Amino acid sequence: MLNRLLSNIEQIDACLITGDGHQISGEGEANIDLLHQAMKMAASLEIGQVEEMWFEGEDVCTVRTIKGGCSLWLSSKTLPVGRLSHEARFLQPVIEDLIEV
């Protein structure tokens, strides 16, 4: 079910990664070390938790933290990063429900 949900998004590569970097479902690439570094930095600076990160370049990428230490990675060569962010916020509660079942 989760693979089908992530593969239905047109023009977007999507994957769900565990906290230790193992891919649960979907296709795409993720660099869990970047997310861990951002989380450590936020904790050491006492500025809260990392909920979302954006990367821009030839490809754009949005990373959204999910319950249970997982992260949702969305990337695209054609869509703007704001659109990816919207998709990530939309998918987060659906994915969290699927993980809990």
N, C-alpha and C positions, 0 to 999 in steps of 0.2 A: 504494500500500500504506500509506504513512504517513498520507495523508488519511483512508483508511478506518479505520485504527487510532484516530485522534484523534476521528473522528465517531461512533464506537461508544460513547463514554462518555455515559451518560444524565445529564441535568441539569447538565452541565459544558461550558463553551465552552473549547476547547483550541486553541492554535496554537504552532507552532515558529518561532522568529525567529533570523535570523543575527546575528552580532555587530555588524553595521552597521545593523540594524533592518529588514531585508527579511524579509517573511513567507514561509517555505518551504511550509508547509501548515497546514491547519486553519482554523478560524474563531475569531474573538475579537479582543480588543484587547490591545495591549502598549505599554508606555512604556519603550523601551530606555534612555532617558536616566536613569531611576531606577536601573536595574541598573548602568549605568556609574558613576554617582555612588557607589553603595554599594561597587563594586569599587575605585574610587580611594580611598575613605575607608579601606577595609580595608588596602589596600597602604600608604597613608601612615601609618597607625597600627601597621603591622606586626603585625596580628592574624590573619593567614591569608587564605584566599580565601573569597569568597561562594559558597556552595553552594545556598542556598535563602533566599527572602524571602517573608514573608507580609504581605498587606494586608487589613485588615478595615474594613468600612463597610456600606453597603446591599448591595453585592456584596462577596464575598470573593475573594481572588486569591492563588495561590501561584506563585512563579517558581523554577524549578530550572535550574541551569546544566548544560549538556550538553557532551560532548566537541566540540572543534573551534570553540569560541567561540559556540555556539548556546545558546538558552535556551528552555525549555518553560514556557508560560504557561497556567495553568488557572484559570478563574473560574466562579463559580456564584452565583445569587441565593438558592438554597435549602439548599445543603449547607454544613456547617461547614468552617472552614479546615483543621482537622486531617484531615478526609477528603480534601480536595484534596491535602494534603501526602503522604498515603499513596499516592494515585493517582500523583502525580508520581514518588515513589521507585520505585513498581512499574513505571511506563512508561519510566523513564530507560534501563535496560539494553537494552530492546527497541528503543527509538528509536536508541540509539547503534549497535546492530547494523545497523539498517536504513540508517543514514547511511554506515557503512563499506562496505556492499556496492556 
